[in-house]
Amino acid sequence: MSLFVFSRCLSDLLQRSKAMARVEVRPTHVQDPGAADGEAETPDAGALSDPQPLLETPWGAPVVWGDSGEAAERRAEFSQRGVRAGLLVLAVGEYGLHLRRFLSSAELHFLPGRAVTYYVLSDSPARSLDPPVELGPDRRLKVVPVAEMPGWDRLARRRMDLLAVTIKTEVRGEVEYIYCADVDQEFLAPVREEILADLVATQHPELYGRPRHAFPYETYEGSAACVDPGDGDLYYTSELYGGLVAEVYRLARACSLLILEDQERGFLARGMEESYLNRYLIDHRPTRVLSPEYSWWDSPLTTQVPVRRLVSLGRQCEALDERKRQERRC
């Protein structure tokens, strides 16, 4: 039986797929004028104009832009408060190759000056962390051994369960806030206390400002991730989410049960774990929503942002043609 009672989907509009969800809409945004020659994109003649920055969700949660007045006020709220936060990543198989770059960039930009614990789920820490990453004062690294999980779809089925177990056994009681991130990312600019809240999700940069019908929610009515056509306000990426430890544990545990429910039927949602994350966040709306500054990659569909704070190198490579993949050594 499902953990939540969901309304039945009215139609199976999209073909079932076991690939990561891809966006099938034309770009409406003009690329940064400073982009390299041949990389700029202009909108179609009938395309919508660039949307104004979203500052608040339909349910009243702030949308976070790092240089906004609201973000500055949020940082000021924490200026005299001691907080320890955690950053949790899964670095198994080939993903372990990204770990040093991820941790090194986090040391520069993730909650600088704050007490941070990095929780790394790894099947080969000796290889991924040799030589060790030098950490600053009050920053620590905790490695949690896990078995190797070859194949992305097996990893997608297990990740939420691994996160829930790790939060319950390793994280709870050690930090106040925990953030889950994909390891094939790099911090490029400060990510400070403006991200701290009860439950935090990040808007998908290729779907920011798009109409609801463009969102690749799961529509197969037999799936626990199913979303009715009238449900959902925003679409979130699985690259970064977090909040209070108890809230993130509930999220990961609930999503792991939904994935298990579908697995027993021999099904995996079209967006893999991202589909289950979005299903959960429709019923448990985030208290703060991060703008695409906090999850960005170079794609013709990606909205431009004032500051690229966290860049997904994995998804960026997926969006490039073969020549550019070779140039960037994807």
Rosetta silent file (secondary structure, phi, psi, omega in degrees, C-alpha in Angstrom):
SEQUENCE: MSLFVFSRCLSDLLQRSKAMARVEVRPTHVQDPGAADGEAETPDAGALSDPQPLLETPWGAPVVWGDSGEAAERRAEFSQRGVRAGLLVLAVGEYGLHLRRFLSSAELHFLPGRAVTYYVLSDSPARSLDPPVELGPDRRLKVVPVAEMPGWDRLARRRMDLLAVTIKTEVRGEVEYIYCADVDQEFLAPVREEILADLVATQHPELYGRPRHAFPYETYEGSAACVDPGDGDLYYTSELYGGLVAEVYRLARACSLLILEDQERGFLARGMEESYLNRYLIDHRPTRVLSPEYSWWDSPLTTQVPVRRLVSLGRQCEALDERKRQERRC
SCORE:     score description
SCORE:     0.000 S_00000001
   1 L     0.000  140.166 -178.901    0.000    0.000    0.000 S_00000001
   2 L   -66.880  147.076  176.929    1.283    3.448   -0.830 S_00000001
   3 L   -66.132  -31.254  179.698    2.480    5.645    2.000 S_00000001
   4 L  -120.405  153.648  175.274    0.357    8.485    0.635 S_00000001
   5 L   -94.509  110.395 -178.480   -3.047    8.497   -0.997 S_00000001
   6 L  -102.695  148.489  172.160   -2.597    9.991   -4.440 S_00000001
   7 L   -70.632  152.321 -177.933   -5.336   10.874   -6.890 S_00000001
   8 L   -75.166  140.075  175.764   -5.412    8.680   -9.989 S_00000001
   9 L   -71.048  144.819 -175.662   -3.802   10.038  -13.129 S_00000001
  10 L   -85.197  -23.225 -179.574   -6.293   10.677  -15.899 S_00000001
  11 L  -157.750  155.832  175.064   -4.122    9.665  -18.798 S_00000001
  12 L  -101.921   82.022 -169.775   -0.773    8.164  -19.732 S_00000001
  13 L   -77.443  -25.809 -173.837    0.239   11.005  -22.030 S_00000001
  14 L  -115.454  144.673 -179.807    3.915   10.296  -22.254 S_00000001
  15 L   -64.417  137.339  177.756    5.692    7.106  -23.294 S_00000001
  16 L   -65.453  137.090 -176.774    7.175    5.192  -20.387 S_00000001
  17 L  -145.607  148.417  176.509   10.918    5.538  -20.325 S_00000001
  18 L  -108.252   20.323  174.238   13.791    4.476  -18.125 S_00000001
  19 L   -98.373  161.069  175.790   16.025    7.332  -19.239 S_00000001
  20 L   -61.881  144.323 -177.039   16.452   10.528  -17.303 S_00000001
  21 L   -62.513  131.625  176.100   13.709   13.018  -18.053 S_00000001
  22 L  -115.536  146.501 -176.407   14.608   15.320  -20.913 S_00000001
  23 L   -86.461  132.289 -175.590   12.845   18.574  -21.664 S_00000001
  24 L  -117.062   49.219  177.089   11.063   18.716  -24.996 S_00000001
  25 L  -125.511  157.395  179.496   10.297   22.431  -25.346 S_00000001
  26 L   -80.416  147.658 -179.271   11.983   25.093  -27.449 S_00000001
  27 L   -67.199  143.148  176.260   14.220   27.599  -25.666 S_00000001
  28 L  -114.612   -2.212 -174.065   12.743   30.989  -24.843 S_00000001
  29 L  -107.603  147.077  174.481   15.851   32.558  -23.325 S_00000001
  30 L   -86.989  133.120  179.453   18.730   34.373  -24.958 S_00000001
  31 L   -66.380  159.500  179.473   22.118   33.016  -23.961 S_00000001
  32 L   -52.828  129.897  179.831   24.573   35.184  -22.068 S_00000001
  33 L   -56.751  -22.233 -179.926   26.109   37.794  -24.435 S_00000001
  34 L   -85.893    4.210 -179.121   29.498   36.686  -23.142 S_00000001
  35 L   -67.793  157.289 -178.668   29.037   33.121  -24.375 S_00000001
  36 L   -64.544  153.821  178.710   31.487   31.723  -26.890 S_00000001
  37 L   -55.106  136.353  177.667   30.804   32.207  -30.590 S_00000001
  38 L    88.117   -5.883 -178.357   28.344   29.675  -31.902 S_00000001
  39 L  -103.898  -11.164 -178.197   26.865   28.949  -28.458 S_00000001
  40 L   -73.952  144.417  177.952   24.331   31.777  -28.323 S_00000001
  41 L  -123.998  138.069  174.640   20.690   30.908  -28.833 S_00000001
  42 L  -113.648  148.940 -176.762   17.904   33.295  -29.774 S_00000001
  43 L   -72.767  158.314  173.007   14.238   32.575  -29.168 S_00000001
  44 L   -61.949  158.892 -177.032   11.767   31.711  -31.907 S_00000001
  45 L   -58.857  -34.062 -178.217    9.786   34.639  -33.265 S_00000001
  46 L   -95.928    9.968 -176.071    6.684   33.496  -31.394 S_00000001
  47 L   -72.987  157.532  176.981    8.474   32.582  -28.158 S_00000001
  48 L   -70.376  151.879  177.137    7.574   34.098  -24.822 S_00000001
  49 L   -72.713  162.294  179.756    9.759   36.918  -23.546 S_00000001
  50 L   -57.333  127.165 -177.112   12.251   36.270  -20.772 S_00000001
  51 L   -71.647  152.419  172.243   10.222   35.947  -17.554 S_00000001
  52 L   -67.348  147.257  179.985   10.762   38.281  -14.645 S_00000001
  53 L   -56.245  130.799  176.960   12.647   36.595  -11.794 S_00000001
  54 L   -75.488  123.628 -176.940   10.266   34.612   -9.620 S_00000001
  55 L  -106.170  -17.903 -178.451   10.560   35.931   -6.063 S_00000001
  56 E  -151.267  142.020  178.431    7.834   33.935   -4.341 S_00000001
  57 L   -77.042  165.946  177.270    6.055   30.645   -4.987 S_00000001
  58 L   -59.186  -22.022  179.397    2.262   30.430   -5.349 S_00000001
  59 L  -100.358    9.644  171.319    2.091   29.189   -1.728 S_00000001
  60 L    93.788    6.331  177.414    4.198   32.059   -0.368 S_00000001
  61 L   -79.683  141.239  177.662    7.642   30.469    0.004 S_00000001
  62 E   -66.348  142.774  169.576   10.595   32.709   -0.899 S_00000001
  63 E  -100.801  125.256 -167.376   12.504   31.961   -4.106 S_00000001
  64 E   -92.390  121.130  168.081   16.182   32.457   -3.327 S_00000001
  65 L  -117.075  124.491 -166.524   18.486   34.598   -5.476 S_00000001
  66 L   -59.965  -28.682 -178.358   21.814   34.902   -3.703 S_00000001
  67 L  -100.426   12.882 -179.095   22.352   38.627   -4.201 S_00000001
  68 L   -81.011  163.118  176.465   18.779   39.685   -3.370 S_00000001
  69 H   -64.043  -36.499  179.402   17.739   41.711   -0.368 S_00000001
  70 H   -63.555  -41.413  178.460   15.713   38.788    0.947 S_00000001
  71 H   -64.217  -39.497  178.361   18.778   36.526    0.842 S_00000001
  72 H   -63.843  -39.851  177.439   20.826   39.156    2.690 S_00000001
  73 H   -63.949  -38.994  179.628   18.146   39.370    5.375 S_00000001
  74 H   -65.266  -41.918  177.662   18.169   35.592    5.726 S_00000001
  75 H   -62.776  -37.712  179.765   21.936   35.567    6.172 S_00000001
  76 H   -64.640  -33.645  178.694   21.614   38.305    8.792 S_00000001
  77 H   -61.140  -30.446 -177.744   19.159   36.149   10.741 S_00000001
  78 L   -98.989    2.065 -172.078   21.882   33.515   11.137 S_00000001
  79 L   -63.110  -31.944 -178.679   24.780   35.922   11.697 S_00000001
  80 L  -108.320   17.705 -175.506   24.787   35.481   15.480 S_00000001
  81 L  -119.091  129.867  176.417   23.668   31.870   15.509 S_00000001
  82 L   -79.962  125.306 -178.174   25.923   28.842   15.572 S_00000001
  83 L  -134.571  134.261  169.589   24.819   26.259   13.012 S_00000001
  84 E  -110.677  128.591 -179.296   26.398   22.981   11.896 S_00000001
  85 E  -120.589  160.439  177.461   25.273   21.723    8.518 S_00000001
  86 E  -121.794  151.824  175.211   25.987   18.594    6.516 S_00000001
  87 E  -126.648  117.363 -170.592   26.529   17.959    2.826 S_00000001
  88 E  -111.580  124.401 -179.958   25.707   14.394    1.765 S_00000001
  89 E  -133.820  153.139  175.787   26.907   12.863   -1.523 S_00000001
  90 E  -108.987  115.862 -175.806   26.997    9.424   -3.081 S_00000001
  91 E  -124.565   81.005 -178.878   30.335    8.736   -4.792 S_00000001
  92 L  -119.054  154.467  179.480   30.319    5.164   -6.122 S_00000001
  93 H    57.794 -137.518 -178.341   31.821    3.656   -9.250 S_00000001
  94 H   -66.058  -21.092  179.560   32.870    6.256  -11.807 S_00000001
  95 H   -66.131  -21.097  176.391   31.174    9.014   -9.790 S_00000001
  96 H   -62.054  -22.417  179.581   34.031    8.742   -7.301 S_00000001
  97 H   -66.155  -20.940 -178.228   36.219   10.474   -9.883 S_00000001
  98 H   -89.918   -8.424 -167.579   34.284   13.712   -9.248 S_00000001
  99 H   -63.733  -45.517 -177.616   34.673   13.673   -5.467 S_00000001
 100 H   -61.142  -44.911  179.780   37.897   15.668   -5.067 S_00000001
 101 H   -63.720  -41.570  179.868   36.697   18.488   -7.316 S_00000001
 102 H   -61.533  -50.165 -177.337   33.325   18.574   -5.550 S_00000001
 103 H   -66.292  -40.940 -179.819   34.832   18.717   -2.052 S_00000001
 104 H   -61.890  -41.025  179.509   37.534   21.220   -3.012 S_00000001
 105 H   -72.431  -34.320  177.071   34.965   23.593   -4.492 S_00000001
 106 H   -65.274  -35.689  177.535   32.638   23.105   -1.489 S_00000001
 107 H   -60.945  -31.975  179.263   35.474   24.090    0.824 S_00000001
 108 H   -80.560  -36.845 -164.164   35.651   27.409   -0.993 S_00000001
 109 H  -125.196  -18.524 -176.818   31.979   28.161   -1.445 S_00000001
 110 E   -88.186  112.747 -179.553   29.576   25.990    0.605 S_00000001
 111 L    44.068   57.024 -178.931   28.623   27.809    3.818 S_00000001
 112 L   -59.192  136.844 -179.599   32.068   29.423    4.130 S_00000001
 113 L    83.851   -4.166 -179.914   33.051   30.105    7.718 S_00000001
 114 L  -102.077  160.048  174.139   30.454   27.676    9.051 S_00000001
 115 E   -75.528  122.485 -176.524   30.836   24.294   10.697 S_00000001
 116 E  -134.874  137.100  170.924   30.233   21.681    7.992 S_00000001
 117 E  -113.595  126.584  174.551   30.421   17.891    7.917 S_00000001
 118 E   -92.584  120.921  175.940   30.784   16.171    4.547 S_00000001
 119 E  -103.191  115.970 -175.413   29.109   12.765    4.490 S_00000001
 120 E  -116.842  114.936  172.967   30.493   10.724    1.606 S_00000001
 121 E   -88.014  114.418 -171.845   28.961    7.366    0.675 S_00000001
 122 E  -140.188  145.025  173.687   31.754    5.649   -1.213 S_00000001
 123 L   -97.305   -5.853 -179.382   32.751    2.188   -2.428 S_00000001
 124 L  -152.058   63.727 -177.047   36.413    3.229   -2.880 S_00000001
 125 H   -62.436  -32.427 -179.352   37.390    6.087   -0.534 S_00000001
 126 H   -62.352  -38.006  179.727   41.090    5.250   -0.725 S_00000001
 127 H   -77.241  -43.221 -174.407   41.065    5.840   -4.480 S_00000001
 128 H   -72.647  -26.179 -173.520   38.696    8.834   -4.501 S_00000001
 129 L  -119.068   33.639  177.091   40.416   10.707   -1.658 S_00000001
 130 L  -118.125  111.801    1.339   44.088   10.068   -2.380 S_00000001
 131 L   -76.631  163.264 -177.819   45.635   12.480   -1.641 S_00000001
 132 L   -63.131  150.676  174.785   43.200   13.754    1.013 S_00000001
 133 L   -80.017  129.999  179.692   41.316   17.000    0.483 S_00000001
 134 L   -75.976  125.110 -177.579   42.571   19.687    2.859 S_00000001
 135 L  -106.199  150.172  179.127   39.724   20.931    5.049 S_00000001
 136 L   -80.961  179.367  179.103   39.384   24.241    6.855 S_00000001
 137 L   -59.154  138.325  177.896   38.745   24.855   10.566 S_00000001
 138 L    61.496   26.223  173.682   35.582   23.193   11.922 S_00000001
 139 E  -119.105  134.752 -177.411   35.082   21.272    8.680 S_00000001
 140 E  -138.056  158.759 -178.920   35.165   17.486    8.787 S_00000001
 141 E  -120.768  131.010  178.166   34.791   14.532    6.458 S_00000001
 142 E  -126.373  115.660 -178.660   32.941   11.347    7.343 S_00000001
 143 E   -94.855  129.764  178.101   33.138    8.432    4.902 S_00000001
 144 E  -112.716  111.090 -178.369   30.323    5.861    4.944 S_00000001
 145 E   -67.416  136.238  174.551   31.298    2.639    3.116 S_00000001
 146 L  -136.520  159.199  177.970   28.747    1.266    0.650 S_00000001
 147 L   -75.920  150.488  177.635   28.817   -1.564   -1.872 S_00000001
 148 L   -63.850  141.825 -179.603   29.447   -0.752   -5.513 S_00000001
 149 L  -127.508   83.012 -177.970   26.259   -0.335   -7.565 S_00000001
 150 L   -64.916  141.094  178.086   27.055   -0.701  -11.277 S_00000001
 151 L    93.060  127.453 -176.913   24.528    0.837  -13.644 S_00000001
 152 H   -63.549  -36.705 -174.677   22.730    4.174  -13.269 S_00000001
 153 H   -71.323  -30.584  174.727   19.283    2.642  -12.970 S_00000001
 154 H   -68.573  -39.901  176.862   20.363    0.449  -10.027 S_00000001
 155 H   -61.757  -42.186  179.992   21.875    3.518   -8.368 S_00000001
 156 H   -63.414  -34.925  179.662   18.639    5.445   -8.930 S_00000001
 157 H   -71.556  -30.589 -173.313   16.620    2.677   -7.255 S_00000001
 158 H   -98.448  -18.688 -168.442   18.878    2.565   -4.187 S_00000001
 159 H   -60.575  -48.876 -177.703   19.909    6.165   -3.652 S_00000001
 160 H   -61.610  -38.018  177.708   16.918    7.420   -1.647 S_00000001
 161 H   -65.575  -42.989  177.845   17.059    4.371    0.625 S_00000001
 162 H   -62.382  -40.140  178.593   20.794    4.869    1.177 S_00000001
 163 H   -63.557  -44.618 -179.188   20.231    8.543    1.997 S_00000001
 164 H   -62.344  -45.612  179.982   17.476    7.711    4.480 S_00000001
 165 H   -63.344  -43.061 -179.389   19.563    5.043    6.225 S_00000001
 166 H   -64.582  -42.279  178.503   22.629    7.300    6.374 S_00000001
 167 H   -62.294  -41.209 -178.376   20.656   10.217    7.811 S_00000001
 168 H   -68.845  -39.906 -172.004   19.143    7.931   10.457 S_00000001
 169 H   -98.399  -25.800 -173.831   22.368    6.189   11.478 S_00000001
 170 H  -117.268  -32.304 -170.080   25.154    8.699   10.782 S_00000001
 171 H   -95.560  -44.061 -174.472   23.762   12.219   10.450 S_00000001
 172 E   -56.999  130.120 -179.283   20.988   12.578   13.011 S_00000001
 173 L    92.210  -13.098 -179.620   22.260   14.228   16.165 S_00000001
 174 L  -100.939  -34.354 -179.143   25.441   15.559   14.516 S_00000001
 175 E  -133.481  163.093  179.149   24.127   18.422   12.375 S_00000001
 176 L   -92.546  -39.123 -179.679   21.031   20.608   12.272 S_00000001
 177 E  -120.430  145.075  176.305   20.689   20.911    8.490 S_00000001
 178 E  -133.869  135.904  179.662   21.548   18.372    5.806 S_00000001
 179 E  -123.272  131.410  179.988   21.800   18.938    2.045 S_00000001
 180 E  -101.726  130.580 -176.333   21.896   16.150   -0.532 S_00000001
 181 E  -138.799  151.129  170.453   23.802   16.851   -3.741 S_00000001
 182 L   -73.727  140.001 -173.500   24.981   15.023   -6.839 S_00000001
 183 L   -77.913  -20.503 -179.606   28.747   14.605   -6.681 S_00000001
 184 L   -85.820   50.424  178.951   29.382   15.459  -10.363 S_00000001
 185 E  -130.582  166.796  178.053   28.921   19.168   -9.614 S_00000001
 186 E  -141.012  130.494  174.035   31.198   22.083   -8.842 S_00000001
 187 E   -78.801  128.794 -178.880   30.601   25.125   -6.628 S_00000001
 188 L  -115.328  -13.485 -178.414   31.617   28.286   -8.463 S_00000001
 189 L  -153.007  163.203 -173.541   30.281   31.024   -6.156 S_00000001
 190 L   -59.528  136.431  172.352   29.213   31.346   -2.513 S_00000001
 191 E  -121.318  102.183 -168.308   26.264   29.320   -1.245 S_00000001
 192 L  -109.742 -157.097 -172.855   25.573   30.802    2.166 S_00000001
 193 H   -66.448   -9.531  177.725   22.954   30.837    4.928 S_00000001
 194 H   -62.221  -16.774 -178.983   20.222   31.974    2.521 S_00000001
 195 H   -87.146   -9.120 -172.896   19.673   28.255    1.740 S_00000001
 196 L   -79.281  125.065  178.530   18.888   27.284    5.349 S_00000001
 197 L  -169.717  176.416 -177.068   15.239   26.397    6.019 S_00000001
 198 L   -60.647  -52.778 -178.634   12.968   23.518    7.060 S_00000001
 199 E  -140.451  122.172 -170.980   12.577   21.988    3.583 S_00000001
 200 E  -126.225  132.259  175.426   14.489   23.290    0.572 S_00000001
 201 E  -130.521  164.063 -175.861   14.260   22.347   -3.107 S_00000001
 202 E  -121.875  131.419  179.904   15.905   23.760   -6.237 S_00000001
 203 E   -68.029  138.301  178.570   14.148   24.735   -9.457 S_00000001
 204 L   -67.934  123.733 -172.906   15.192   22.818  -12.552 S_00000001
 205 L   -68.706  -23.407  177.593   17.135   25.306  -14.737 S_00000001
 206 L   -83.370   -9.310 -177.056   15.782   23.956  -18.035 S_00000001
 207 L  -118.671    2.744  177.957   12.198   24.291  -16.784 S_00000001
 208 L   -65.112  127.999  179.287   12.368   27.618  -14.993 S_00000001
 209 L    78.926    2.088 -179.785    9.672   29.921  -16.365 S_00000001
 210 L   -84.706  157.524  176.635    8.135   27.164  -18.532 S_00000001
 211 L   -70.141  155.611 -176.673    4.415   26.412  -18.618 S_00000001
 212 H   -54.559  -35.707 -176.083    3.112   23.582  -16.447 S_00000001
 213 H   -68.724  -13.400  178.263    2.470   21.292  -19.450 S_00000001
 214 H   -83.186  -12.770 -175.323    6.224   21.233  -20.176 S_00000001
 215 L   -72.049  129.553 -176.949    7.058   19.610  -16.830 S_00000001
 216 L   -84.414   50.953  174.080    8.088   15.941  -17.271 S_00000001
 217 L   -61.857  155.718  173.007    6.103   14.592  -14.335 S_00000001
 218 L   -71.753  128.911 -178.219    5.357   10.873  -14.327 S_00000001
 219 L  -115.325   -4.147  178.655    1.885   10.364  -15.855 S_00000001
 220 L   -67.691  119.758 -171.245    1.586    6.564  -15.893 S_00000001
 221 L   -67.028  -16.284  177.808   -1.370    5.917  -13.600 S_00000001
 222 L   -85.130   -2.331 -177.294    0.123    2.704  -12.248 S_00000001
 223 L   -94.435  144.053  174.729    3.163    4.504  -10.810 S_00000001
 224 L   -69.143  -14.362  177.752    3.497    5.759   -7.249 S_00000001
 225 L   -92.351    3.503 -173.884    5.122    8.864   -8.763 S_00000001
 226 L   -58.463  135.987  177.960    2.042    9.664  -10.874 S_00000001
 227 L  -124.120  126.662  177.350    1.009   13.341  -11.029 S_00000001
 228 L   -64.810  152.263 -179.446   -2.400   14.447  -12.273 S_00000001
 229 L   -55.552  -30.229 -178.078   -2.425   17.018  -15.113 S_00000001
 230 L   -89.223   -3.656 -176.915   -3.755   19.724  -12.786 S_00000001
 231 L   -94.241  155.630  174.014   -1.212   19.151   -9.993 S_00000001
 232 L    94.805  133.694  179.033    2.172   20.771   -9.520 S_00000001
 233 L  -111.199  -37.794 -177.423    3.385   24.363   -9.623 S_00000001
 234 L  -133.467  162.460  175.215    7.148   24.029  -10.151 S_00000001
 235 L  -119.593  129.970 -172.627    9.549   21.321  -11.306 S_00000001
 236 E  -107.219  146.241  173.046   12.569   20.561   -9.133 S_00000001
 237 E   -86.443  152.924  175.877   15.966   19.106   -9.950 S_00000001
 238 E   -91.026    8.120 -178.334   17.430   16.271   -7.881 S_00000001
 239 E   -70.159  -30.307 -178.712   20.882   17.905   -8.021 S_00000001
 240 E  -156.478  125.779  173.580   20.411   19.726   -4.671 S_00000001
 241 E  -156.911  161.372 -178.116   17.780   19.585   -1.933 S_00000001
 242 E   174.679 -156.768 -178.066   17.826   19.615    1.842 S_00000001
 243 E   141.757 -155.634  175.786   16.696   21.265    5.049 S_00000001
 244 E   -60.192  145.355 -176.059   16.309   20.210    8.655 S_00000001
 245 H   -54.990  -45.031 -178.129   17.586   16.687    9.267 S_00000001
 246 H   -63.249  -38.770 -179.491   14.158   15.377   10.300 S_00000001
 247 H   -67.926  -42.270 -178.542   12.482   16.842    7.210 S_00000001
 248 H   -71.418  -33.569  174.517   15.051   15.436    4.796 S_00000001
 249 H   -61.790  -45.240  179.269   14.872   12.032    6.450 S_00000001
 250 H   -60.690  -41.804  178.343   11.099   12.006    5.949 S_00000001
 251 H   -61.099  -52.604 -176.944   11.553   12.982    2.312 S_00000001
 252 H   -63.716  -41.070  179.638   14.181   10.329    1.573 S_00000001
 253 H   -64.391  -45.703 -179.993   12.288    7.620    3.462 S_00000001
 254 H   -63.054  -45.702  179.867    8.998    8.397    1.723 S_00000001
 255 H   -63.657  -37.588  179.135   10.605    8.503   -1.732 S_00000001
 256 H   -64.226  -35.882  178.047   12.419    5.216   -1.080 S_00000001
 257 H   -69.983  -36.959  177.199    9.085    3.554   -0.244 S_00000001
 258 H   -66.002  -41.115  177.529    7.495    4.927   -3.403 S_00000001
 259 H   -63.636  -42.329  178.127   10.401    3.600   -5.468 S_00000001
 260 H   -62.438  -40.253  178.623   10.086    0.206   -3.764 S_00000001
 261 H   -59.742  -44.366  177.998    6.350    0.174   -4.495 S_00000001
 262 H   -69.870  -36.460 -179.417    7.025    0.727   -8.208 S_00000001
 263 H   -61.591  -37.230  178.187    9.916   -1.741   -8.194 S_00000001
 264 H   -65.480  -22.272  175.941    7.565   -4.462   -6.983 S_00000001
 265 L   -91.821   -0.973 -177.310    5.476   -3.742  -10.089 S_00000001
 266 L    75.050   31.643 -174.616    8.575   -3.907  -12.307 S_00000001
 267 L  -131.182  146.657  171.123    8.429   -0.170  -13.041 S_00000001
 268 L  -133.580  128.942 -175.586   10.728    2.835  -12.607 S_00000001
 269 L   -57.576  153.730 -172.071    9.398    6.352  -13.181 S_00000001
 270 L   -60.270  -32.217  177.877   10.547    8.184  -16.318 S_00000001
 271 L   -99.531   14.587 -178.390   12.653   10.689  -14.380 S_00000001
 272 L    53.444 -137.177 -173.020   13.943    8.059  -11.955 S_00000001
 273 H   -61.407  -27.242  179.660   14.452    9.481   -8.438 S_00000001
 274 H   -63.175  -33.382  177.792   13.648   13.012   -9.671 S_00000001
 275 H   -65.486  -42.203 -179.559   10.086   11.891  -10.449 S_00000001
 276 H   -71.313  -36.191  175.185    9.553   10.614   -6.903 S_00000001
 277 H   -60.380  -46.445 -179.678   11.134   13.740   -5.444 S_00000001
 278 H   -66.247  -36.751  176.682    8.711   15.941   -7.398 S_00000001
 279 H   -60.212  -46.021 -179.529    5.758   13.769   -6.366 S_00000001
 280 H   -62.755  -42.604 -174.581    6.706   14.186   -2.707 S_00000001
 281 H   -74.867  -14.147  170.640    7.232   17.950   -3.005 S_00000001
 282 H   -70.248  -37.909 -178.190    3.777   18.471   -4.484 S_00000001
 283 H   -89.486  -18.279 -179.858    2.288   17.104   -1.252 S_00000001
 284 L  -133.080   84.356 -170.410    4.944   18.598    1.062 S_00000001
 285 L   -68.476  138.859  179.808    5.740   22.000   -0.347 S_00000001
 286 L   -62.499  149.225  176.615    9.212   23.429    0.310 S_00000001
 287 L   -87.817  -18.418  169.265    9.529   26.318    2.735 S_00000001
 288 E  -141.979  140.704  179.897   12.297   27.855    0.591 S_00000001
 289 E  -120.822  123.944  179.777   12.906   27.297   -3.112 S_00000001
 290 E   -82.501  138.284  177.016   16.338   27.904   -4.595 S_00000001
 291 L   -71.368  171.665  178.572   16.535   29.612   -7.976 S_00000001
 292 H   -64.622   -3.941  170.211   18.497   28.033  -10.863 S_00000001
 293 H   -57.238  -29.803 -173.196   21.593   29.855   -9.574 S_00000001
 294 H   -97.270    7.030  171.322   21.948   26.838   -7.277 S_00000001
 295 L  -162.889  102.367 -173.422   21.664   24.227  -10.037 S_00000001
 296 E  -139.051  149.772  169.124   22.830   25.272  -13.479 S_00000001
 297 L  -153.091  160.230 -174.501   24.388   23.735  -16.564 S_00000001
 298 L   -80.046  110.006 -178.627   25.183   24.899  -20.077 S_00000001
 299 L  -153.329  146.948  176.661   22.247   24.001  -22.322 S_00000001
 300 L   -59.242  -21.020 -178.109   20.210   25.790  -25.018 S_00000001
 301 L   -92.299  -11.642 -171.778   17.179   25.288  -22.772 S_00000001
 302 L   -80.530  132.084  177.927   18.717   26.594  -19.563 S_00000001
 303 L   -67.344  147.591  175.541   17.648   29.987  -18.298 S_00000001
 304 L   -79.472  146.817 -176.975   20.374   32.558  -17.739 S_00000001
 305 L  -131.403  155.861  179.835   21.070   33.549  -14.138 S_00000001
 306 L   -62.686  -38.934 -178.023   22.945   36.443  -12.502 S_00000001
 307 L  -138.719  131.751  175.632   25.401   34.092  -10.752 S_00000001
 308 L   -93.998  101.263 -172.866   26.182   30.444  -11.433 S_00000001
 309 L   -89.225  -40.762  179.660   26.727   29.135   -7.929 S_00000001
 310 E  -135.621  122.159 -175.225   26.556   25.361   -8.446 S_00000001
 311 E  -114.584  131.906  176.554   27.079   23.797  -11.860 S_00000001
 312 E   -87.677  107.191 -179.725   26.206   20.224  -12.813 S_00000001
 313 H   -72.368  -32.913  179.041   29.075   18.974  -14.945 S_00000001
 314 H   -64.736  -50.121 -179.024   27.302   15.679  -15.605 S_00000001
 315 H   -71.348  -30.263  177.569   24.123   17.203  -17.002 S_00000001
 316 H   -62.945  -42.495  178.855   26.128   19.844  -18.817 S_00000001
 317 H   -64.358  -38.424  178.776   27.988   17.121  -20.713 S_00000001
 318 H   -60.597  -30.929 -175.426   24.692   15.403  -21.567 S_00000001
 319 H   -83.413   -9.183 -175.428   23.469   18.640  -23.176 S_00000001
 320 L   -91.708  156.675  172.131   26.498   19.066  -25.467 S_00000001
 321 L   -78.050  174.127 -172.741   27.083   17.712  -28.932 S_00000001
 322 H   -61.305  -39.642 -178.871   29.897   15.208  -29.509 S_00000001
 323 H   -62.519  -46.694 -178.798   32.474   17.826  -30.515 S_00000001
 324 H   -68.661  -30.951  175.792   31.924   19.920  -27.398 S_00000001
 325 H   -62.618  -40.463  179.272   31.975   16.799  -25.223 S_00000001
 326 H   -68.551  -39.784  179.973   35.431   16.005  -26.527 S_00000001
 327 H   -62.493  -37.914 -177.177   36.601   19.594  -26.070 S_00000001
 328 L   -96.050    7.611  176.350   35.465   19.589  -22.452 S_00000001
 329 L    54.884   46.416  177.532   36.673   16.029  -21.834 S_00000001
 330 L   -69.951    0.000    0.000   33.248   14.776  -20.765 S_00000001
